Amino acid sequence: MRSIKAVVVGDGGVGKTCLLISYTTNTFPNDYIPTVFDNYSALVMIDGQPIKLGLWDTAGQSEYDRLRPLSYPQTEIFLCCFSVVSPVSFENVKAKWIPEILHHSPRDILIVLVGTKLDLRDDLHVMDELQMRNERPVLEQQGQKLAKDLGAVKYLECSAATQVGVQELFDYCIRAVLDPPSAADVVQESAPAPAGGNGVATRRTKLRRLKKCSIL
C-alpha cells in the first residue's frame, strides 16, 4: 500500500488540529486543543488505489521552533495553514512558515497553502472584532496571490466546522503527491515565466531566494 506523509504547519490557533480531526473523524471538536506533536492517519481510495495518508500535526507556538522541524524529514507535502479571519497568521506564512519549510527541506517540496475557518469570513461578530482592530478578513484573491508569489502548488480554502472544502483539500494533496505538478506548471500558475526563460529555473530561483532570506 502506498503511504504518504503530510505535515501541517501554521500559527497556533488557526485550526490545524480541528482540520485533521474533522477530516479523519467527521466530527468537530468544540474546545481548543493545543498541540505539540500528534499523528493522524486515514485510509483512502484514490482512483482505485489504496492510500495510507499519514498526517502530522505540529505546534505553531514559537517555543516549539526547535522541536517542530524534527517532524519534517521524509515529508512529501506540507499544508501551510492560516486563518482567513487572522491577517497576522496570513502574514506569517511568508514571514515564518514558508522560510522554515524551505530551510529544512533539501528539495523543491510540495506546499499547499490552506485558508482555514472559511465559515467565519462573513460572520458579523468576527467582522466587528476585526474592524475594532482595523483589520479585515483575508480574501480568496489574496490567498491565491500569496500562493503564486511563494511558488505553492495550490491555494485552497476550507472550514473544519462545516467540512466545506475539507475532503477536496486532502484529495488534492494526495493526487499532488502521486502525480506532482511539474515545476513549469507551478510557475505557470504562480507567475508568467519571463520571455525566453525557463519555468523550472524560475521556480527554483524563487525558492532559493526565499530560503536565503530565512537564514539572515
LINQUIRA-V705206 format. One record per backbone hydrogen bond with DSSP energy under -0.5 kcal/mol. CO is the residue of the C=O (numbers start at 1). NH is the residue of the N-H. If there is no record, write none. Layout:
BEGIN
co/nh
CO/NH
CO/NH
END
This chain:
BEGIN
co/nh
2/52
4/6
4/54
5/76
5/77
6/56
7/9
7/79
8/58
9/81
11/14
15/19
16/20
17/21
18/22
19/23
20/24
21/25
21/27
22/26
32/34
36/59
38/57
40/55
42/44
42/53
44/46
44/51
45/47
46/49
48/50
49/46
50/2
51/44
51/53
52/4
52/54
53/42
53/55
54/6
54/56
55/40
55/57
56/8
57/38
61/64
62/65
64/68
65/69
67/70
68/71
69/72
72/75
76/110
77/7
78/80
78/112
79/9
79/81
80/114
81/11
82/116
83/86
84/138
86/90
87/91
88/92
89/93
90/93
90/94
91/94
91/95
92/96
92/97
93/98
96/100
97/101
98/102
99/103
100/104
102/105
104/106
107/109
110/78
111/113
111/153
111/154
112/80
113/156
114/82
114/116
115/158
116/84
117/120
118/121
120/123
123/127
124/128
125/129
126/130
127/131
128/132
129/133
130/133
130/135
131/134
139/143
140/144
141/145
142/146
143/147
144/148
145/149
146/150
147/151
147/152
148/151
154/113
156/115
158/118
159/163
163/166
163/167
164/159
165/169
166/170
167/171
168/172
169/173
170/174
171/175
172/176
173/177
174/178
175/179
177/180
182/186
183/187
184/188
185/189
186/190
187/191
194/197
198/202
199/203
200/204
201/205
202/206
203/207
204/208
205/209
206/210
207/211
208/212
209/213
210/214
211/215
212/215
212/216
END
